[in-house]
Amino acid sequence: MKTVISTDRAAAVELLRKGEIVALPTETVYGLAADALNPIAVAKIFEAKERPRFDPLIVHLPNREWLDKIAHLPEHDQHLISKLTHRFWPGPFTIVLPKRGIVPEIVTAGLVTVAVRISEHAVFTEMVRLFGKPLAAPSANRFGRVSPTTAQHVLDELDERIPLIIDAGPTDHGVESTIVSLRANSIDILRRGPITAEQLSEFAETNIVALPTRNISAPGQFPLHYAPKTPLRLIENAKSFSPAKNKRVGLLAWNAPKNGDLQIAQRRSGDRRSVKFATIRHLSAREDLREAATNLFRYLRELDALGLDLIVAERVPGHGLGAAILDRLERASRG
């Protein structure tokens, strides 16, 4: 199958109606979309991504009216659900709720819950509206790999596995949506994302749920994820890092260089290890977390393509959106 990159949205909708899979842009990353109510179409997502069947998918709704068709809204949570969805939909916010029978079990990996959201990306919004039904759309990459933020990234991952990629330029947020569930009028964060714990705490008590070691209860909880092929190591500060002899190391930097500290330069020791870092990518020269999140997966892919022996990544601050960036880096380092 030859994969085509195009802007032909009508062709994409036609393929979706035929039960095919299509890569579409969202505001977070590019997603691999299929008719969420067609189990055969959804199975093609798992096949193309090599995704294990125990990892559920997010269902993207065309509009709010579909929420009650897809999920049960527990009476004791309805007020909080209403406040959260009013504030964060459309947007990078996913909520896990009891599912209705209309949702195929393959979508939810046999769970009794379903993860739902409404995208704010103009192209995705138009596509799901024209399609007229919910779309299942996990990230458009092979399972466990770095998520795609451009159409070219999708082609690099899934060439000849899918028929069509709709190109709408780079994505905005750069990391996947925040996923939450509700419990006793509190909010459990199951996956960190662009909607931060600080924002959610304005609505109810907020808890960070540790990644499960065994049973997955929501999308995006697999402990080994987002990993480049090159080994990745998290460090506190690049100034104190010493690479192994004759190793080519790339740096994913957070701290802004001072007085040329992190420039590619001669080591003071004078030995043959003439270069401390073979190359450097700065997540944000302004140390802006939103810019860093946007650049994260793109820079990981760029470093991964250089044939390095190791990628080292400086830790970013753990507050706000930095928590989501650290979550991705920590899981990538386990790979």
Backbone torsions as a table, in degrees:
resi	resn	phi	psi	omega
1	MET	NA	125.2	177.4
2	LYS	-85.6	127.2	178.7
3	THR	-89.1	131.6	-177.5
4	VAL	-112.8	133.6	169.6
5	ILE	-96.2	128.2	-172.6
6	SER	-151.9	170.8	170.6
7	THR	-114.3	13.1	-175.6
8	ASP	-80.0	92.2	-176.0
9	ARG	-70.2	-33.4	178.6
10	ALA	-62.8	-40.1	178.2
11	ALA	-64.5	-37.6	179.0
12	ALA	-65.0	-43.7	179.2
13	VAL	-63.0	-40.0	179.2
14	GLU	-62.4	-42.8	177.8
15	LEU	-62.9	-42.3	178.7
16	LEU	-61.4	-40.5	179.2
17	ARG	-66.5	-25.3	177.6
18	LYS	-85.9	3.1	179.4
19	GLY	85.1	19.6	178.5
20	GLU	-94.8	173.1	178.4
21	ILE	-109.6	144.4	-177.0
22	VAL	-140.9	138.4	175.7
23	ALA	-85.2	128.8	-177.0
24	LEU	-129.5	148.5	176.6
25	PRO	-78.4	142.0	166.9
26	THR	-123.3	178.0	178.8
27	GLU	-72.5	-13.9	-178.9
28	THR	-98.5	-72.3	175.4
29	VAL	-137.9	173.3	173.9
30	TYR	-72.1	137.0	-179.0
31	GLY	-111.9	155.0	176.5
32	LEU	-102.9	104.7	-166.8
33	ALA	-99.4	146.7	172.2
34	ALA	-152.8	161.4	176.4
35	ASP	-58.4	113.4	-175.0
36	ALA	-67.7	-17.0	-178.3
37	LEU	-98.9	4.4	-179.5
38	ASN	-113.6	101.7	-175.0
39	PRO	-61.9	-30.3	178.9
40	ILE	-69.3	-41.5	176.9
41	ALA	-64.1	-42.3	-179.9
42	VAL	-63.8	-36.5	178.6
43	ALA	-59.6	-30.0	178.3
44	LYS	-67.2	-30.6	174.7
45	ILE	-61.6	-50.5	-179.0
46	PHE	-60.6	-38.5	-179.0
47	GLU	-68.2	-47.0	-177.6
48	ALA	-65.6	-37.8	-178.2
49	LYS	-84.9	-13.0	-170.9
50	GLU	57.5	40.7	-176.7
51	ARG	-88.5	133.9	178.1
52	PRO	-65.7	143.8	-174.7
53	ARG	-69.5	-12.4	179.8
54	PHE	-84.3	0.1	-178.2
55	ASP	-103.3	107.3	-174.3
56	PRO	-70.0	168.1	-176.9
57	LEU	-112.6	157.9	172.2
58	ILE	-87.6	137.8	176.2
59	VAL	-101.5	122.3	179.7
60	HIS	-95.5	122.6	-174.1
61	LEU	-91.0	146.0	175.4
62	PRO	-68.2	-32.4	-178.2
63	ASN	-164.0	176.0	-177.3
64	ARG	-65.9	-28.1	-178.4
65	GLU	-61.1	-25.2	-179.5
66	TRP	-76.9	-16.3	-175.8
67	LEU	-58.1	-47.8	-177.8
68	ASP	-71.4	-20.8	177.0
69	LYS	-77.1	-28.7	-175.0
70	ILE	-94.7	-34.1	-171.4
71	ALA	-133.6	150.9	167.7
72	HIS	-81.2	139.8	177.6
73	LEU	-108.2	99.1	-177.7
74	PRO	-53.3	135.5	-174.3
75	GLU	-56.3	-41.3	-176.1
76	HIS	-72.5	-12.7	-179.8
77	ASP	-108.3	-3.5	-170.9
78	GLN	-60.5	-39.3	-178.6
79	HIS	-64.7	-43.5	180.0
80	LEU	-68.2	-40.6	176.7
81	ILE	-58.0	-44.5	-178.8
82	SER	-62.2	-43.6	-179.3
83	LYS	-65.9	-43.1	-177.8
84	LEU	-67.7	-45.3	-178.0
85	THR	-71.3	-32.2	176.4
86	HIS	-64.7	-37.2	-177.3
87	ARG	-79.7	-40.0	-167.4
88	PHE	-112.8	-0.7	174.4
89	TRP	-109.9	140.1	-9.3
90	PRO	-70.3	149.8	-179.5
91	GLY	162.1	-177.5	-173.5
92	PRO	-82.0	56.1	-175.2
93	PHE	-132.7	122.0	-178.5
94	THR	-118.1	135.0	179.7
95	ILE	-122.0	136.4	-179.0
96	VAL	-97.9	124.6	-176.2
97	LEU	-135.7	162.3	173.9
98	PRO	-58.6	134.7	-174.1
99	LYS	-89.9	156.8	171.9
100	ARG	-95.2	164.8	-175.7
101	GLY	-64.8	-18.5	-180.0
102	ILE	-64.9	-22.7	-176.2
103	VAL	-85.2	120.2	179.6
104	PRO	-61.1	146.7	-178.6
105	GLU	-63.5	-28.9	-179.9
106	ILE	-63.5	-30.4	179.5
107	VAL	-66.7	-39.8	-174.4
108	THR	-100.9	8.0	-178.9
109	ALA	55.5	35.3	177.9
110	GLY	79.5	1.0	179.0
111	LEU	-74.9	162.0	178.7
112	VAL	-90.3	4.5	179.6
113	THR	-119.0	161.2	177.4
114	VAL	-134.9	141.1	177.8
115	ALA	-95.8	127.4	-175.3
116	VAL	-131.9	149.2	172.3
117	ARG	-156.8	168.6	174.3
118	ILE	-123.0	120.7	-177.8
119	SER	-76.1	149.4	175.2
120	GLU	-101.8	0.1	-179.1
121	HIS	-70.1	130.6	-173.5
122	ALA	-59.4	-42.9	-178.4
123	VAL	-69.5	-47.6	179.7
124	PHE	-61.5	-41.8	179.1
125	THR	-58.7	-43.6	178.4
126	GLU	-64.4	-41.9	-177.0
127	MET	-64.2	-47.7	-177.4
128	VAL	-69.5	-30.0	176.4
129	ARG	-68.2	-44.9	178.3
130	LEU	-65.0	-37.6	178.5
131	PHE	-67.3	-38.5	173.1
132	GLY	85.5	3.2	179.2
133	LYS	-142.0	165.1	179.3
134	PRO	-64.4	150.5	176.7
135	LEU	-118.3	132.3	166.9
136	ALA	-82.8	132.6	-173.6
137	ALA	-154.3	79.5	170.6
138	PRO	-73.7	173.9	-179.5
139	SER	-60.1	143.4	-172.7
140	ALA	-88.8	63.3	178.2
141	ASN	-143.5	166.8	173.4
142	ARG	-69.6	147.7	-170.6
143	PHE	-57.1	133.2	176.9
144	GLY	86.3	-9.3	-176.3
145	ARG	-90.2	175.8	-179.8
146	VAL	-65.3	132.0	-177.5
147	SER	-67.4	149.0	-176.9
148	PRO	-90.2	135.3	176.8
149	THR	-117.6	3.1	173.0
150	THR	-139.3	163.5	177.2
151	ALA	-62.3	-36.5	179.3
152	GLN	-63.7	-38.2	176.1
153	HIS	-58.4	-42.0	179.0
154	VAL	-62.9	-44.3	179.5
155	LEU	-61.4	-41.2	178.5
156	ASP	-59.1	-34.3	-176.5
157	GLU	-86.1	-41.1	-165.5
158	LEU	-124.2	19.6	179.1
159	ASP	-56.0	132.8	-179.9
160	GLU	70.3	8.6	175.5
161	ARG	-106.6	-20.0	-178.3
162	ILE	-135.0	155.3	-175.5
163	PRO	-81.4	-32.2	-167.2
164	LEU	-148.8	140.4	172.3
165	ILE	-122.9	124.3	175.5
166	ILE	-89.8	120.1	-175.8
167	ASP	-94.6	121.9	174.8
168	ALA	-132.2	28.3	178.9
169	GLY	80.5	-176.5	-179.1
170	PRO	-64.8	150.1	177.1
171	THR	-76.3	165.4	-173.0
172	ASP	-86.9	-50.9	-171.7
173	HIS	-84.8	-37.2	174.5
174	GLY	85.4	-16.7	172.5
175	VAL	-127.4	154.8	-174.0
176	GLU	-67.0	165.4	-175.1
177	SER	-62.2	152.7	169.7
178	THR	-69.4	136.6	177.6
179	ILE	-118.1	131.2	179.6
180	VAL	-132.0	159.2	164.3
181	SER	-130.6	163.6	-176.6
182	LEU	-112.2	141.4	-179.2
183	ARG	-151.8	115.8	175.5
184	ALA	52.5	49.2	178.9
185	ASN	61.1	26.3	172.2
186	SER	-126.3	164.9	-176.5
187	ILE	-112.7	122.8	173.7
188	ASP	-98.7	122.5	176.3
189	ILE	-88.3	112.8	-177.8
190	LEU	-90.4	-27.3	173.3
191	ARG	-147.4	128.9	177.3
192	ARG	-72.7	150.5	-179.5
193	GLY	-164.8	-159.6	-175.2
194	PRO	-62.0	-29.7	174.0
195	ILE	-85.8	113.9	-167.2
196	THR	-88.6	164.6	176.0
197	ALA	-59.9	-37.0	179.5
198	GLU	-63.1	-39.9	177.8
199	GLN	-67.1	-42.3	-177.6
200	LEU	-69.3	-30.8	-177.7
201	SER	-66.5	-12.6	175.1
202	GLU	-70.8	-17.0	-175.2
203	PHE	-105.3	-29.7	-178.4
204	ALA	-169.8	169.5	173.7
205	GLU	-58.5	135.6	-174.3
206	THR	-119.4	134.5	179.9
207	ASN	-124.5	138.9	174.2
208	ILE	-92.6	117.8	-178.0
209	VAL	-88.5	125.3	178.8
210	ALA	-63.6	149.4	177.7
211	LEU	-61.7	134.4	179.7
212	PRO	-68.9	144.9	177.0
213	THR	-89.3	-16.2	-178.3
214	ARG	-128.5	-83.8	-172.3
215	ASN	-83.0	126.3	177.2
216	ILE	-81.4	132.5	-177.8
217	SER	-112.7	-6.2	-178.4
218	ALA	-160.2	162.2	175.9
219	PRO	-60.0	151.8	171.7
220	GLY	76.2	18.0	-178.0
221	GLN	-103.2	0.8	-178.5
222	PHE	-63.5	128.0	-173.0
223	PRO	-67.9	-25.6	177.0
224	LEU	-106.9	109.9	-171.8
225	HIS	-157.4	165.2	173.6
226	TYR	61.0	24.2	-169.5
227	ALA	-90.7	131.7	168.2
228	PRO	-72.4	166.4	176.2
229	LYS	-69.8	-31.9	177.2
230	THR	-74.5	135.5	176.7
231	PRO	-56.0	140.8	-178.2
232	LEU	-123.5	137.2	-179.2
233	ARG	-129.6	132.7	176.8
234	LEU	-87.5	135.7	178.8
235	ILE	-133.4	161.4	180.0
236	GLU	-79.5	-44.0	-174.1
237	ASN	-152.5	130.5	-176.1
238	ALA	-67.9	-23.8	-178.2
239	LYS	-61.5	-33.6	-176.3
240	SER	-95.2	4.3	-177.8
241	PHE	-85.7	134.7	176.4
242	SER	-122.1	114.3	-179.0
243	PRO	-72.6	154.9	174.8
244	ALA	-66.1	156.3	-176.4
245	LYS	-59.1	134.3	175.7
246	ASN	60.1	26.2	177.2
247	LYS	-103.8	135.9	176.1
248	ARG	-89.9	116.3	-174.4
249	VAL	-120.1	133.3	173.9
250	GLY	-104.5	145.9	-177.6
251	LEU	-113.2	127.3	167.7
252	LEU	-100.2	100.7	-167.1
253	ALA	-96.3	144.3	169.4
254	TRP	-108.1	-47.2	-176.7
255	ASN	-70.8	132.6	178.8
256	ALA	-67.4	136.8	-179.6
257	PRO	-66.2	142.5	178.2
258	LYS	-123.9	127.6	178.4
259	ASN	55.5	32.1	176.9
260	GLY	74.2	16.9	-176.2
261	ASP	-55.2	-38.6	-172.9
262	LEU	-105.0	8.6	179.0
263	GLN	-68.1	154.6	176.1
264	ILE	-70.0	109.8	-169.9
265	ALA	-153.3	172.9	178.6
266	GLN	-66.2	138.5	173.3
267	ARG	-75.0	142.7	-179.3
268	ARG	-63.7	-26.3	-176.8
269	SER	-64.7	-21.9	178.1
270	GLY	77.1	7.6	-180.0
271	ASP	-82.7	-172.1	-173.5
272	ARG	-74.7	-10.7	177.0
273	ARG	-77.2	77.6	-168.8
274	SER	-73.1	-18.5	-176.1
275	VAL	-124.6	127.4	177.0
276	LYS	-74.5	-47.4	176.9
277	PHE	-126.4	130.5	179.0
278	ALA	-67.0	-31.8	178.7
279	THR	-161.1	157.8	-177.6
280	ILE	-133.7	137.6	169.4
281	ARG	-122.4	125.1	177.6
282	HIS	-94.4	120.7	179.7
283	LEU	-57.7	-38.9	176.9
284	SER	-161.1	115.9	178.6
285	ALA	-63.1	-24.9	179.5
286	ARG	-91.7	1.4	-175.1
287	GLU	54.6	47.8	178.5
288	ASP	-103.1	120.8	-173.8
289	LEU	-66.5	-34.2	179.1
290	ARG	-67.0	-41.7	176.0
291	GLU	-64.6	-39.1	179.0
292	ALA	-62.4	-41.9	178.8
293	ALA	-63.8	-39.9	178.5
294	THR	-63.0	-36.2	-175.9
295	ASN	-87.2	-16.2	-167.9
296	LEU	-52.3	-61.8	-173.6
297	PHE	-69.4	-34.3	178.4
298	ARG	-63.0	-45.2	-179.2
299	TYR	-69.6	-36.0	175.7
300	LEU	-61.1	-40.9	178.6
301	ARG	-66.4	-41.1	179.5
302	GLU	-62.8	-45.5	179.2
303	LEU	-65.0	-37.9	-178.4
304	ASP	-65.4	-25.3	-176.4
305	ALA	-84.7	-1.0	-171.8
306	LEU	-97.5	4.5	178.0
307	GLY	67.2	34.4	-179.6
308	LEU	-76.4	160.9	173.3
309	ASP	-84.2	-26.7	-175.5
310	LEU	-159.0	143.7	167.8
311	ILE	-111.4	128.4	172.4
312	VAL	-111.6	138.9	-177.9
313	ALA	-124.8	127.1	175.7
314	GLU	-73.2	140.7	176.2
315	ARG	-65.3	140.8	173.7
316	VAL	-97.0	163.8	176.5
317	PRO	-56.6	143.0	-173.1
318	GLY	-88.0	10.9	-179.7
319	HIS	-100.6	159.9	176.3
320	GLY	54.8	-135.8	-178.9
321	LEU	-65.4	-21.6	176.9
322	GLY	-58.9	-31.1	178.4
323	ALA	-63.1	-38.2	178.1
324	ALA	-69.2	-38.9	177.9
325	ILE	-64.0	-45.7	178.6
326	LEU	-61.5	-38.8	177.9
327	ASP	-56.9	-45.7	-179.7
328	ARG	-66.6	-42.8	-178.3
329	LEU	-67.1	-40.0	-179.8
330	GLU	-64.1	-42.5	179.1
331	ARG	-71.2	-34.7	176.6
332	ALA	-64.1	-35.5	-178.9
333	SER	-69.8	-23.5	177.7
334	ARG	-73.9	-17.2	-178.3
335	GLY	-78.0	NA	NA
